[in-house]
Amino acid sequence: MVKKLFSLSFLVIALSSAFAQENPPACPDQENCNYSNQTHWNGMDLYIPWLGDANGNNANISPWLEQNMNKSAGIRINFIEKKFAFTKNGTGIYTGLGFSLESYAWKKNIQLRYSDATATSMLTYSYQPDNDYEDNELRISKFTVPLMLELNFGRAEKPQFHVSAGLLGHWRFGIKTYQTYHNQFGDFKVKNKNDFGVRPFTADLSASIGYGRTKVFVTIPTQTFFKNNVTNPIYNFSAGFTVLAFDSNERIEKKKEEIIKRWKI
């Protein structure tokens, strides 16, 4: 999963570089500039998700859920943003939409088992000592909607130092385990789609700091990762950074105007 995520990130970066243009000139008429575009959400983020107790310690949860952090990874494509600015330099509240793929890789040879056939749902596991796992992961797809207060420092037409804090709302809609392994009977690839007791809707606290179109960020959960009574209280945290910033609205509009003029659309 990690290799696939990095391959995807390099592909997106290469495509972006191939079509990149110089930044448009600074707005000459300061009274008519569109300051609402001074937002730092659009782009591609890489991050590490991990499960832990309320303090984020993975060592204090069920031993069979110990993570392989070297193989756990997440990628988020933030493709919609909207800023409601309070000041000319873009300080204000922003929202948007992002799509994430994330993987929680297990260190031990386990297979997750989830039963919701009874009144009490339960997440358990079976130990597979004879399997030599190459991949043993819980994979999740989700949409994310931010509601963040962002403070920008500096002039709107130049790269700015910025900090933000607020909420990230998530809808987890694609949940499955993915395993590739070898044993005495051969090579196997197994996918098991199930919700595994994971909460479909959650909200996290988030904070970021950055300069220009890059940033680093952390998220802290407000709810447990799994539903109540599925297993012991377990929370999911994440930390990461922006690896690629998408074009601002001004650059997109400039590109559209050039295409229309060139091809006389």
C-alpha contacts under 8 A as a table, 3 or more apart, distances in Angstrom:
res1	aa1	res2	aa2	distance
1	M	4	K	5.10
1	M	5	L	6.17
1	M	71	K	7.13
1	M	72	S	7.81
1	M	73	A	7.53
1	M	103	S	6.92
1	M	135	D	7.81
2	V	5	L	5.11
2	V	6	F	6.23
2	V	71	K	5.76
2	V	72	S	6.78
2	V	73	A	5.86
3	K	6	F	5.24
3	K	7	S	6.06
4	K	7	S	5.00
4	K	8	L	6.10
5	L	8	L	5.08
5	L	9	S	6.17
5	L	73	A	7.74
5	L	74	G	7.42
5	L	75	I	6.62
6	F	9	S	4.95
6	F	10	F	6.13
7	S	10	F	5.21
7	S	11	L	6.20
8	L	11	L	5.05
8	L	12	V	6.26
9	S	12	V	5.18
9	S	13	I	6.15
9	S	44	M	7.75
10	F	13	I	5.04
10	F	14	A	6.02
11	L	14	A	5.11
11	L	15	L	6.18
12	V	15	L	5.17
12	V	16	S	6.06
13	I	16	S	5.06
13	I	17	S	6.09
13	I	244	L	6.57
14	A	17	S	5.13
14	A	18	A	6.14
15	L	18	A	5.09
15	L	19	F	6.52
16	S	19	F	5.41
16	S	20	A	5.85
16	S	246	F	7.87
17	S	20	A	4.92
23	N	251	R	7.08
24	P	250	E	7.60
24	P	251	R	6.68
24	P	254	K	7.95
26	A	157	E	5.54
26	A	158	K	7.74
27	C	30	Q	6.29
27	C	33	C	6.14
27	C	157	E	6.65
29	D	32	N	5.65
29	D	33	C	6.48
30	Q	33	C	5.43
34	N	37	N	6.35
35	Y	38	Q	5.81
35	Y	85	A	7.04
35	Y	88	K	5.81
35	Y	89	N	6.30
35	Y	90	G	5.30
35	Y	156	A	6.54
36	S	39	T	7.19
36	S	82	K	7.51
36	S	83	K	5.18
36	S	84	F	6.21
36	S	85	A	5.44
36	S	90	G	5.82
37	N	82	K	7.60
37	N	83	K	6.57
37	N	90	G	7.23
37	N	248	S	6.99
37	N	249	N	6.79
38	Q	83	K	7.46
38	Q	89	N	7.20
38	Q	90	G	4.98
38	Q	91	T	7.85
38	Q	156	A	6.71
39	T	42	N	7.77
39	T	81	E	7.41
39	T	82	K	7.53
39	T	83	K	6.24
39	T	90	G	7.19
39	T	94	Y	7.14
40	H	212	G	7.90
40	H	213	R	5.82
40	H	214	T	7.54
41	W	78	N	6.40
41	W	81	E	6.27
41	W	96	G	7.56
42	N	77	I	7.71
42	N	78	N	4.77
42	N	79	F	5.42
42	N	80	I	6.30
42	N	81	E	6.10
42	N	245	A	6.27
42	N	246	F	5.76
43	G	77	I	6.07
43	G	78	N	5.17
43	G	79	F	6.68
43	G	242	T	6.92
43	G	243	V	7.76
43	G	244	L	5.48
43	G	245	A	4.11
43	G	246	F	4.73
44	M	75	I	7.15
44	M	76	R	5.71
44	M	77	I	4.69
44	M	78	N	6.14
44	M	242	T	5.83
44	M	243	V	5.92
44	M	244	L	5.12
44	M	245	A	6.38
44	M	246	F	7.65
45	D	75	I	5.67
45	D	76	R	5.08
45	D	77	I	6.57
45	D	78	N	7.86
45	D	240	G	6.90
45	D	241	F	5.61
45	D	242	T	4.31
45	D	243	V	5.75
45	D	244	L	7.17
46	L	73	A	7.53
46	L	74	G	5.82
46	L	75	I	4.67
46	L	76	R	6.56
46	L	240	G	5.54
46	L	241	F	5.75
46	L	242	T	6.38
46	L	243	V	6.71
47	Y	73	A	6.05
47	Y	74	G	5.10
47	Y	75	I	6.32
47	Y	238	S	6.42
47	Y	239	A	5.33
47	Y	240	G	3.77
47	Y	241	F	6.41
48	I	69	M	7.77
48	I	72	S	6.33
48	I	73	A	4.72
48	I	74	G	5.81
48	I	238	S	5.41
48	I	239	A	5.62
48	I	240	G	6.21
49	P	72	S	6.67
49	P	73	A	6.13
49	P	74	G	6.54
49	P	102	E	7.25
49	P	103	S	7.53
49	P	104	Y	7.03
49	P	236	N	6.77
49	P	237	F	5.70
49	P	238	S	4.30
49	P	239	A	6.91
50	W	56	G	7.91
50	W	58	N	7.34
50	W	67	Q	7.35
50	W	69	M	7.59
50	W	72	S	7.56
50	W	104	Y	6.93
50	W	236	N	5.54
50	W	237	F	5.42
50	W	238	S	6.21
51	L	56	G	6.85
51	L	57	N	7.63
51	L	58	N	5.77
51	L	67	Q	7.71
51	L	234	I	6.48
51	L	235	Y	5.49
51	L	236	N	4.42
51	L	237	F	6.32
52	G	55	N	7.00
52	G	56	G	4.40
52	G	57	N	4.61
52	G	58	N	4.04
52	G	59	A	7.23
52	G	60	N	6.81
52	G	61	I	6.09
52	G	234	I	5.70
52	G	235	Y	5.36
52	G	236	N	6.32
52	G	237	F	7.56
53	D	56	G	5.12
53	D	57	N	5.42
53	D	58	N	6.56
53	D	60	N	6.16
53	D	61	I	6.08
53	D	233	P	6.97
53	D	234	I	5.42
53	D	235	Y	5.86
54	A	57	N	7.57
54	A	234	I	7.22
54	A	235	Y	6.24
56	G	235	Y	7.14
56	G	236	N	7.51
56	G	237	F	6.61
57	N	60	N	5.78
57	N	61	I	7.66
58	N	61	I	5.89
58	N	66	E	6.54
58	N	67	Q	7.42
59	A	63	P	7.30
59	A	66	E	6.93
60	N	63	P	7.87
61	I	65	L	7.13
61	I	66	E	7.71
61	I	232	N	7.65
61	I	234	I	6.99
62	S	65	L	5.58
62	S	66	E	7.27
62	S	232	N	7.66
63	P	66	E	5.47
64	W	108	K	6.52
64	W	110	I	7.12
64	W	125	Y	7.82
65	L	106	W	6.45
65	L	107	K	7.81
65	L	108	K	7.85
66	E	106	W	6.04
66	E	107	K	5.81
66	E	108	K	7.09
67	Q	72	S	7.55
67	Q	104	Y	6.83
67	Q	105	A	5.63
67	Q	106	W	4.55
67	Q	107	K	5.17
68	N	71	K	5.70
68	N	72	S	6.36
68	N	104	Y	7.79
68	N	105	A	5.31
68	N	106	W	5.27
68	N	107	K	4.65
69	M	72	S	4.97
69	M	73	A	7.86
69	M	105	A	7.10
71	K	103	S	7.89
71	K	104	Y	7.65
71	K	105	A	5.74
72	S	102	E	7.63
72	S	103	S	5.27
72	S	104	Y	4.92
72	S	105	A	5.12
73	A	102	E	5.75
73	A	103	S	5.44
73	A	104	Y	7.11
74	G	100	S	6.94
74	G	101	L	5.60
74	G	102	E	3.94
74	G	103	S	6.19
75	I	100	S	5.59
75	I	101	L	5.49
75	I	102	E	6.36
76	R	98	G	6.37
76	R	99	F	5.45
76	R	100	S	4.14
76	R	101	L	6.52
77	I	98	G	5.40
77	I	99	F	5.25
77	I	100	S	6.37
78	N	81	E	7.74
78	N	96	G	7.65
78	N	97	L	5.95
78	N	98	G	3.96
78	N	99	F	6.40
79	F	96	G	7.68
79	F	97	L	6.27
79	F	98	G	5.92
80	I	96	G	4.85
80	I	97	L	5.05
80	I	98	G	7.00
81	E	94	Y	7.01
81	E	95	T	5.76
81	E	96	G	4.00
81	E	97	L	6.63
82	K	94	Y	5.48
82	K	95	T	5.40
82	K	96	G	5.79
83	K	90	G	7.88
83	K	92	G	6.75
83	K	93	I	5.84
83	K	94	Y	4.17
83	K	95	T	6.57
84	F	92	G	5.59
84	F	93	I	5.25
84	F	94	Y	5.93
85	A	88	K	7.47
85	A	90	G	5.15
85	A	91	T	5.49
85	A	92	G	4.18
85	A	93	I	6.43
86	F	90	G	6.80
86	F	91	T	5.71
86	F	92	G	5.02
87	T	90	G	5.61
87	T	91	T	5.56
87	T	92	G	7.20
88	K	91	T	7.48
88	K	156	A	6.80
89	N	152	N	6.42
89	N	153	F	7.25
89	N	154	G	6.72
89	N	155	R	5.57
89	N	156	A	4.34
90	G	151	L	7.72
90	G	152	N	6.20
90	G	156	A	6.52
91	T	149	L	7.90
91	T	150	E	5.68
91	T	151	L	4.72
91	T	152	N	5.06
92	G	149	L	5.82
92	G	150	E	5.51
92	G	151	L	6.66
93	I	147	L	6.99
93	I	148	M	5.54
93	I	149	L	4.48
93	I	150	E	6.00
94	Y	146	P	7.32
94	Y	147	L	5.94
94	Y	148	M	5.49
94	Y	149	L	6.60
94	Y	150	E	7.29
95	T	145	V	6.60
95	T	146	P	4.96
95	T	147	L	4.93
95	T	148	M	6.63
96	G	145	V	5.65
96	G	146	P	5.94
96	G	147	L	7.85
97	L	143	F	7.02
97	L	144	T	5.70
97	L	145	V	4.80
97	L	146	P	6.98
98	G	143	F	5.62
98	G	144	T	4.94
98	G	145	V	6.48
99	F	141	S	7.47
99	F	142	K	5.88
99	F	143	F	4.60
99	F	144	T	6.20
100	S	140	I	7.98
100	S	141	S	5.66
100	S	142	K	5.29
100	S	143	F	6.27
100	S	144	T	7.50
101	L	139	R	7.31
101	L	140	I	5.90
101	L	141	S	4.77
101	L	142	K	6.80
102	E	139	R	5.79
102	E	140	I	5.38
102	E	141	S	6.63
103	S	137	E	6.12
103	S	138	L	5.67
103	S	139	R	4.52
103	S	140	I	6.44
104	Y	137	E	5.35
104	Y	138	L	5.08
104	Y	139	R	6.46
105	A	135	D	7.46
105	A	136	N	5.73
105	A	137	E	4.23
105	A	138	L	6.47
106	W	109	N	7.45
106	W	110	I	7.48
106	W	136	N	5.94
106	W	137	E	6.08
109	N	127	Y	5.90
109	N	128	Q	5.33
109	N	129	P	6.17
109	N	131	N	7.12
109	N	132	D	7.95
109	N	133	Y	7.15
109	N	136	N	7.83
110	I	125	Y	6.18
110	I	126	S	5.64
110	I	127	Y	4.66
110	I	128	Q	5.74
110	I	136	N	7.95
111	Q	125	Y	5.38
111	Q	126	S	5.28
111	Q	127	Y	6.49
111	Q	128	Q	7.13
112	L	123	L	7.20
112	L	124	T	6.07
112	L	125	Y	4.49
112	L	126	S	6.73
112	L	177	T	7.81
112	L	196	F	7.98
113	R	123	L	5.86
113	R	124	T	5.06
113	R	125	Y	5.07
113	R	126	S	7.20
113	R	196	F	7.50
114	Y	121	S	7.43
114	Y	122	M	5.83
114	Y	123	L	4.54
114	Y	124	T	6.16
114	Y	196	F	5.40
114	Y	197	G	7.21
115	S	118	T	7.42
115	S	121	S	5.63
115	S	122	M	5.52
115	S	123	L	6.67
116	D	119	A	7.26
116	D	120	T	6.79
116	D	121	S	4.36
116	D	122	M	6.70
117	A	120	T	7.98
117	A	121	S	7.15
118	T	121	S	6.38
120	T	229	N	7.36
120	T	230	V	7.63
121	S	197	G	7.52
121	S	229	N	7.07
121	S	230	V	5.43
122	M	197	G	7.69
122	M	229	N	7.21
122	M	230	V	4.50
122	M	231	T	6.38
123	L	196	F	6.76
123	L	197	G	7.01
123	L	230	V	5.58
123	L	231	T	5.93
128	Q	131	N	5.77
129	P	132	D	7.98
130	D	183	N	6.12
130	D	184	Q	7.93
131	N	181	Y	6.01
131	N	182	H	5.76
131	N	183	N	5.06
132	D	181	Y	5.22
132	D	182	H	5.08
132	D	183	N	6.19
133	Y	136	N	6.30
133	Y	179	Q	7.16
133	Y	180	T	5.95
133	Y	181	Y	4.17
133	Y	182	H	6.57
134	E	179	Q	7.52
134	E	180	T	5.56
134	E	181	Y	5.52
135	D	178	Y	6.92
135	D	179	Q	5.05
135	D	180	T	5.04
135	D	181	Y	6.92
136	N	177	T	7.41
136	N	178	Y	5.93
136	N	179	Q	4.55
136	N	180	T	6.77
137	E	177	T	5.61
137	E	178	Y	5.34
137	E	179	Q	6.49
138	L	175	I	7.33
138	L	176	K	5.91
138	L	177	T	4.46
138	L	178	Y	6.42
139	R	174	G	7.87
139	R	175	I	5.83
139	R	176	K	5.45
139	R	177	T	5.92
139	R	178	Y	6.99
140	I	172	R	6.81
140	I	173	F	7.63
140	I	174	G	5.45
140	I	175	I	4.63
140	I	176	K	6.70
141	S	172	R	5.93
141	S	173	F	6.11
141	S	174	G	4.70
141	S	175	I	6.55
142	K	170	H	6.48
142	K	171	W	5.32
142	K	172	R	4.24
142	K	173	F	5.76
142	K	174	G	6.75
143	F	170	H	5.69
143	F	171	W	5.27
143	F	172	R	6.71
144	T	168	L	6.36
144	T	169	G	5.52
144	T	170	H	4.59
144	T	171	W	6.60
145	V	168	L	5.69
145	V	169	G	5.11
145	V	170	H	6.57
146	P	166	G	7.57
146	P	167	L	5.87
146	P	168	L	4.44
146	P	169	G	6.25
147	L	166	G	5.85
147	L	167	L	5.28
147	L	168	L	6.35
148	M	164	S	6.28
148	M	165	A	5.44
148	M	166	G	4.28
148	M	167	L	6.15
148	M	168	L	7.99
149	L	164	S	5.43
149	L	165	A	5.55
149	L	166	G	6.05
150	E	162	H	6.89
150	E	163	V	5.77
150	E	164	S	4.13
150	E	165	A	6.71
151	L	162	H	5.58
151	L	163	V	5.42
151	L	164	S	6.12
152	N	160	Q	6.29
152	N	161	F	6.09
152	N	162	H	4.52
152	N	163	V	6.84
153	F	160	Q	5.71
153	F	161	F	5.33
153	F	162	H	6.06
154	G	158	K	7.42
154	G	159	P	7.74
154	G	160	Q	5.42
154	G	161	F	6.97
155	R	158	K	5.73
155	R	159	P	7.80
155	R	160	Q	7.04
156	A	159	P	7.53
156	A	160	Q	7.37
159	P	211	Y	6.71
159	P	212	G	4.31
159	P	213	R	7.47
160	Q	211	Y	5.53
160	Q	212	G	5.10
161	F	209	I	7.81
161	F	210	G	5.90
161	F	211	Y	4.36
161	F	212	G	6.46
162	H	209	I	5.87
162	H	210	G	5.47
162	H	211	Y	6.08
162	H	212	G	7.86
163	V	207	A	7.51
163	V	208	S	5.66
163	V	209	I	4.42
163	V	210	G	6.51
164	S	207	A	5.56
164	S	208	S	5.30
164	S	209	I	6.57
165	A	205	L	7.58
165	A	206	S	5.65
165	A	207	A	4.29
165	A	208	S	6.58
166	G	205	L	5.86
166	G	206	S	5.55
166	G	207	A	6.65
167	L	203	A	6.40
167	L	204	D	5.56
167	L	205	L	4.79
167	L	206	S	5.78
168	L	203	A	5.46
168	L	204	D	5.12
168	L	205	L	6.40
168	L	206	S	6.62
169	G	201	F	7.39
169	G	202	T	5.89
169	G	203	A	4.32
169	G	204	D	6.49
170	H	200	P	7.66
170	H	201	F	5.56
170	H	202	T	5.30
170	H	203	A	6.08
171	W	200	P	5.50
171	W	201	F	4.82
171	W	202	T	6.95
172	R	175	I	7.32
172	R	199	R	7.43
172	R	200	P	4.71
172	R	201	F	6.44
173	F	200	P	6.56
174	G	195	D	7.94
175	I	193	K	6.13
175	I	194	N	6.04
175	I	195	D	5.52
175	I	196	F	7.71
176	K	191	K	6.71
176	K	192	N	5.36
176	K	193	K	4.21
176	K	194	N	5.63
176	K	195	D	7.08
177	T	190	V	7.93
177	T	191	K	5.65
177	T	192	N	5.22
177	T	193	K	6.61
177	T	194	N	7.99
178	Y	189	K	7.57
178	Y	190	V	5.95
178	Y	191	K	4.76
178	Y	192	N	6.81
179	Q	188	F	7.87
179	Q	189	K	5.68
179	Q	190	V	5.14
179	Q	191	K	6.49
180	T	187	D	7.50
180	T	188	F	5.60
180	T	189	K	4.41
180	T	190	V	6.42
181	Y	187	D	5.91
181	Y	188	F	5.46
181	Y	189	K	6.71
182	H	185	F	7.67
182	H	186	G	5.68
182	H	187	D	4.48
182	H	188	F	6.24
183	N	186	G	5.54
183	N	187	D	6.69
195	D	198	V	5.72
197	G	226	F	5.40
197	G	227	K	5.65
197	G	230	V	6.24
198	V	225	F	5.96
198	V	226	F	4.26
198	V	227	K	5.93
199	R	202	T	6.81
199	R	224	T	7.89
199	R	225	F	6.10
199	R	226	F	5.37
199	R	227	K	5.40
202	T	222	T	7.71
202	T	223	Q	6.71
203	A	221	P	6.81
203	A	222	T	6.29
203	A	223	Q	7.35
204	D	219	T	6.13
204	D	220	I	5.54
204	D	221	P	4.43
204	D	222	T	5.51
204	D	223	Q	7.82
205	L	219	T	5.55
205	L	220	I	5.06
205	L	221	P	6.13
205	L	222	T	6.89
206	S	217	F	7.11
206	S	218	V	5.73
206	S	219	T	4.31
206	S	220	I	6.26
207	A	217	F	5.63
207	A	218	V	5.73
207	A	219	T	6.69
208	S	215	K	6.42
208	S	216	V	5.53
208	S	217	F	4.10
208	S	218	V	6.58
209	I	215	K	5.43
209	I	216	V	5.69
209	I	217	F	6.59
210	G	213	R	7.54
210	G	214	T	5.61
210	G	215	K	3.86
210	G	216	V	6.22
211	Y	214	T	5.72
211	Y	215	K	6.41
212	G	215	K	7.99
213	R	245	A	5.65
214	T	241	F	7.41
214	T	242	T	5.34
214	T	243	V	7.19
214	T	244	L	7.49
214	T	245	A	6.83
215	K	241	F	5.60
215	K	242	T	5.51
216	V	239	A	7.64
216	V	240	G	5.75
216	V	241	F	4.14
216	V	242	T	6.53
217	F	239	A	5.71
217	F	240	G	5.57
217	F	241	F	6.04
218	V	237	F	7.73
218	V	238	S	5.77
218	V	239	A	4.30
218	V	240	G	6.61
219	T	237	F	5.79
219	T	238	S	5.33
219	T	239	A	6.40
220	I	236	N	7.51
220	I	237	F	5.40
220	I	238	S	7.23
221	P	224	T	7.19
221	P	235	Y	6.45
221	P	236	N	6.27
221	P	237	F	6.32
223	Q	235	Y	6.94
224	T	227	K	6.83
224	T	228	N	7.74
224	T	233	P	6.06
224	T	234	I	5.42
224	T	235	Y	4.69
224	T	236	N	7.33
225	F	233	P	7.91
225	F	234	I	5.77
225	F	235	Y	4.90
225	F	236	N	5.77
226	F	230	V	6.44
226	F	231	T	7.19
226	F	233	P	7.59
226	F	234	I	6.79
226	F	235	Y	7.84
227	K	230	V	5.74
227	K	231	T	7.99
228	N	231	T	7.42
228	N	233	P	7.75
229	N	232	N	7.04
231	T	234	I	7.74
242	T	245	A	7.02
247	D	250	E	7.89
247	D	251	R	5.86
247	D	252	I	6.27
248	S	251	R	5.41
248	S	252	I	6.39
249	N	252	I	5.06
249	N	253	E	6.11
250	E	253	E	5.19
250	E	254	K	6.13
251	R	254	K	5.00
251	R	255	K	6.13
252	I	255	K	5.10
252	I	256	K	6.24
253	E	256	K	5.05
253	E	257	E	6.19
254	K	257	E	5.13
254	K	258	E	6.28
255	K	258	E	5.15
255	K	259	I	6.27
256	K	259	I	5.14
256	K	260	I	6.15
257	E	260	I	5.17
257	E	261	K	6.09
258	E	261	K	5.14
258	E	262	R	5.98
259	I	262	R	5.15
259	I	263	W	6.00
259	I	264	K	7.87
259	I	265	I	7.89
260	I	263	W	5.47
260	I	264	K	5.29
260	I	265	I	4.93
261	K	264	K	5.09
261	K	265	I	7.09
